[in-house]
């Protein structure tokens, strides 16, 4: 996924494109999942590396991303498409068309393969460049548009609807917990005061409110960055979806299959790191109990160290400086 720069520019380069695909593929004839299709950067390279009988399931919440995915499906019989959250990964994998019926859209309730296992799952977390670039989607703090922020803008409540009724304490909690913004209480107070005067319905309104409430502007970072991040994560339930998707990924992976997770901020990466570490360690035993490594029954092993972007990549893409990719392989 990509993001907005402090000056309002947008970066379209797919982060960890070759690295993620190379780390993920262990069986060119296997079944793979791109849980965050976006505009298909990773998926297209995956397809180039897969064999004739390989298969790729692509998932995305965004209806516009799904429209692009359908075009890809129409040109490649190995692709199946699911409109939804990667939190539903386990069900969507079960509902993959069986046998030679590889073409088509995965539909709810169309269960075909209860025991299917996949060779790899890729999650490229966060908001995509096209979502930021389109002011109508309401993600951008520098491009004025309706205050929406939903990845699936046909489902759930918008950021404007939530801010219109949420308690000041809840707004402050969301901005603090999900945006890691230390001035969250000041921002929440300003939001509530402004909505008493007029509805907050555009991204520019919100950006101006929180910027004015932020007394410590950082160099090269818009003062509304963390508040927008926090509200977006909350509106889309991103962290809970991630936790669910990680467990589902572990369950659907075949032994020897891999997960590759790309994150762009500390909240996401912490969840991924702790999940992998837990399953690398294996079962918990009381302190002092003598057990062997095998008896701990670890389910994952790490593949290399956490990968950060090169200086060249960070120079081309400002957001790449925060990107981290972690890869793990299923043992049992």
C-alpha positions in Angstrom: 0.0 0.0 0.0 1.0 3.6 -0.4 0.5 6.8 1.5 0.4 10.6 1.4 3.4 12.8 1.8 3.5 15.9 3.9 3.3 18.1 0.8 0.2 16.3 -0.5 2.1 14.3 -3.1 1.5 10.6 -3.6 3.8 7.7 -4.1 2.7 4.8 -6.3 5.6 2.4 -6.1 4.7 -0.9 -4.6 6.8 -1.4 -1.5 8.7 -4.7 -1.2 7.4 -5.9 -4.6 10.0 -8.4 -5.6 11.1 -9.1 -2.0 7.7 -10.1 -0.9 6.9 -12.3 -3.9 10.3 -14.0 -3.8 10.0 -14.8 -0.1 6.4 -16.0 -0.5 6.6 -18.6 -3.3 7.8 -22.0 -2.3 5.6 -24.0 -4.8 4.9 -22.4 -8.2 1.9 -24.8 -8.6 0.4 -23.9 -5.2 -2.5 -21.8 -4.1 -1.7 -18.3 -2.9 -3.7 -15.4 -1.4 -3.1 -11.7 -1.9 -5.3 -10.4 1.0 -4.8 -6.7 0.0 -5.1 -6.5 -3.7 -5.1 -2.7 -4.1 -4.4 -2.2 -7.7 -2.6 -5.5 -8.1 1.1 -4.8 -8.0 2.0 -7.8 -6.0 -0.7 -10.0 -7.6 0.6 -9.5 -11.1 4.2 -10.4 -10.1 2.9 -13.4 -8.2 1.1 -14.6 -11.4 4.3 -14.2 -13.4 6.1 -16.6 -11.0 3.3 -19.2 -10.7 3.0 -22.2 -12.9 0.1 -23.1 -15.2 -1.8 -24.9 -12.4 -1.0 -22.3 -9.7 -3.8 -20.4 -8.3 -4.3 -16.9 -6.8 -7.1 -15.7 -4.6 -7.3 -11.9 -4.3 -9.2 -10.1 -1.6 -10.0 -6.4 -1.0 -12.6 -4.4 0.8 -12.6 -1.6 -1.7 -15.2 -1.9 -4.6 -12.9 0.0 -6.9 -10.0 -2.4 -6.2 -12.3 -5.3 -6.9 -13.3 -3.8 -10.3 -9.6 -3.9 -11.2 -9.3 -7.4 -9.8 -12.1 -8.6 -12.0 -10.3 -7.3 -15.1 -7.3 -9.4 -14.0 -9.5 -12.4 -13.5 -11.0 -12.1 -16.9 -7.5 -12.3 -18.5 -6.1 -15.1 -16.3 -8.0 -18.3 -15.4 -5.8 -18.8 -12.3 -7.3 -15.9 -10.5 -10.3 -15.9 -8.1 -11.7 -12.7 -6.6 -13.4 -12.0 -3.2 -14.9 -8.7 -2.2 -14.4 -8.5 1.6 -12.0 -8.3 4.4 -8.9 -10.4 4.9 -10.4 -11.1 8.3 -12.7 -13.6 6.4 -9.7 -15.3 4.8 -10.4 -18.8 6.3 -13.9 -18.8 4.9 -12.9 -17.3 1.5 -10.2 -20.0 1.1 -12.8 -22.7 1.8 -15.1 -21.2 -0.8 -12.5 -21.3 -3.6 -13.9 -23.0 -6.7 -12.7 -26.6 -6.6 -10.8 -28.7 -9.1 -10.7 -27.2 -12.6 -13.3 -24.5 -11.7 -10.7 -21.9 -11.0 -12.3 -19.0 -12.6 -14.8 -16.7 -11.0 -15.8 -14.7 -8.0 -15.8 -16.3 -4.5 -19.3 -16.0 -3.2 -20.5 -16.3 0.4 -21.9 -19.7 1.2 -20.5 -21.3 -1.9 -18.3 -23.8 0.1 -16.3 -26.1 -2.1 -13.0 -27.1 -0.3 -13.2 -27.6 3.5 -9.6 -29.0 3.6 -7.9 -26.7 1.2 -4.4 -25.5 2.3 -2.5 -22.7 0.7 1.2 -22.2 0.0 1.4 -18.5 0.8 -0.5 -15.5 2.1 0.5 -11.9 1.5 -0.9 -8.9 3.5 0.3 -5.4 2.5 -1.4 -3.3 5.2 -2.7 0.2 5.3 -4.5 2.6 2.9 -3.6 2.5 -0.8 -2.4 5.3 -3.0 -5.5 5.4 -5.2 -7.7 5.7 -2.1 -5.6 8.7 -0.9 -5.4 10.2 -4.4 -9.2 10.3 -4.8 -10.5 13.2 -2.6 -14.0 11.6 -2.7 -12.8 8.8 -0.5 -12.1 11.1 2.5 -8.7 9.7 3.5 -6.5 12.7 2.6 -5.7 15.6 4.9 -4.4 17.7 2.1 -7.1 17.1 -0.6 -10.5 18.4 0.5 -13.4 16.0 0.1 -16.2 14.3 1.9 -15.1 13.0 5.3 -15.6 9.3 4.7 -12.5 7.1 5.3 -14.2 3.8 4.7 -12.3 1.3 2.6 -15.6 -0.2 1.6 -17.6 3.0 1.1 -20.8 1.0 0.7 -20.7 -0.5 4.2 -20.6 0.8 7.7 -20.6 4.4 9.0 -18.3 7.2 7.7 -15.9 9.2 9.7 -18.2 12.2 9.5 -21.1 10.2 10.9 -19.1 8.8 13.7 -17.6 12.2 14.7 -21.1 13.8 14.7 -22.2 11.6 17.7 -19.2 10.1 19.4 -18.4 11.2 22.9 -15.4 13.5 23.5 -13.7 10.7 25.6 -14.2 8.2 22.8 -12.8 10.5 20.1 -9.7 11.2 22.3 -9.3 7.4 23.0 -9.4 6.5 19.3 -6.9 9.3 18.3 -4.6 8.3 21.2 -4.7 4.5 20.9 -4.8 4.1 17.1 -3.1 7.3 16.1 -0.5 7.4 18.9 -1.2 11.1 19.2 -0.2 12.7 22.5 -2.4 15.7 22.0 -5.6 13.6 21.5 -7.5 15.2 24.3 -7.0 18.7 22.9 -8.0 17.5 19.4 -11.1 15.8 20.7 -12.1 18.9 22.6 -11.7 21.0 19.5 -13.7 18.6 17.4 -16.6 18.6 19.8 -16.5 22.4 20.1 -16.6 22.8 16.4 -19.4 20.3 15.7 -21.5 22.3 18.1 -21.2 25.2 15.8 -21.5 23.3 12.5 -21.3 19.8 11.1 -17.8 18.5 10.3 -18.3 16.9 6.9 -15.1 17.4 4.9 -11.5 16.4 5.3 -10.3 20.0 5.2 -12.5 20.9 8.1 -11.2 18.0 10.2 -7.5 18.6 9.2 -7.8 22.3 10.1 -9.4 21.6 13.5 -6.8 19.1 14.6 -3.9 21.0 13.2 -5.0 24.1 15.2 -5.3 21.9 18.3 -1.8 20.5 17.8 0.8 22.7 19.6 3.9 20.9 18.4 4.1 20.6 14.6 6.8 18.2 13.5 9.0 18.8 10.5 8.0 16.9 7.4 4.8 15.6 9.1 1.4 17.2 8.7 -0.1 18.0 12.1 -3.2 16.0 11.3 -1.4 12.8 10.3 -1.8 10.8 13.5 -5.4 11.9 14.1 -6.4 10.9 10.5 -4.6 7.5 11.0 -6.3 6.8 14.3 -9.8 7.6 13.0 -9.2 5.6 9.8 -8.0 2.6 11.7 -11.0 2.8 14.0 -13.6 3.3 11.2 -12.3 0.2 9.3 -11.6 -1.9 12.4 -8.1 -2.5 10.9 -6.2 -3.9 13.9 -8.9 -6.4 14.9 -9.2 -7.5 11.3 -5.4 -8.0 11.3 -5.4 -10.1 14.4 -8.2 -12.3 13.0 -6.4 -12.6 9.6 -3.1 -13.7 11.2 -4.7 -16.6 13.0 -6.7 -17.5 9.9 -3.5 -17.4 7.8 -1.8 -19.8 10.2 -4.8 -22.1 10.0 -5.0 -22.2 6.2 -1.3 -22.5 5.4 0.1 -25.8 4.4 3.1 -27.1 6.2 6.0 -25.3 4.5 3.7 -22.5 3.4 4.7 -18.9 4.2 3.1 -15.7 5.3 4.6 -12.3 4.3 3.2 -9.3 6.1 4.1 -5.7 5.2 3.3 -3.0 7.8 3.7 0.8 7.8 3.3 1.8 11.4 4.2 0.5 14.8 0.7 -0.7 15.9 0.5 -3.0 12.9 4.1 -4.2 13.1 3.8 -4.9 16.9 0.8 -7.2 16.3 2.6 -9.1 13.5 5.8 -9.4 15.5 4.2 -10.6 18.6 2.0 -13.1 16.7 5.0 -14.6 15.0 7.1 -14.7 18.1 4.3 -16.5 20.0 4.1 -19.3 17.4 7.8 -19.5 17.0 8.1 -20.2 20.8 5.3 -22.7 20.8 3.2 -23.8 23.8 3.4 -22.0 27.1 4.6 -24.0 30.1 5.0 -22.9 33.7 8.4 -21.5 34.5 10.9 -24.3 35.5 9.1 -27.1 33.8 11.8 -29.1 31.9 10.6 -29.4 28.3 12.5 -29.9 25.0 12.1 -27.6 22.0 10.0 -30.3 20.2 7.7 -30.6 23.1 6.9 -26.8 22.9 5.3 -27.6 19.5 6.3 -24.4 17.6 4.1 -23.7 14.6 6.2 -21.2 12.8 9.8 -20.4 12.0 11.0 -17.0 11.0 12.4 -16.6 7.5 15.2 -14.1 7.7 15.1 -10.9 9.8 12.5 -8.2 9.6 13.2 -6.4 6.3 13.3 -2.6 6.1 13.6 -0.6 2.9 16.8 0.4 1.3 18.1 4.0 1.2 17.2 4.2 -2.5 13.7 3.0 -1.9 13.2 5.5 0.9 14.5 8.2 -1.4 11.9 7.4 -4.1 9.1 6.9 -1.7 8.8 8.9 1.6 6.5 6.4 3.1 8.8 3.5 2.5 11.0 4.7 5.4 8.5 3.2 7.9 7.8 -0.1 6.0 8.7 -3.4 7.6 8.2 -6.8 6.1 8.2 -10.0 8.2 8.1 -13.5 6.8 7.4 -16.8 8.6 7.0 -20.4 7.5 4.6 -22.9 8.9 6.1 -25.9 10.7 3.0 -27.8 11.8 
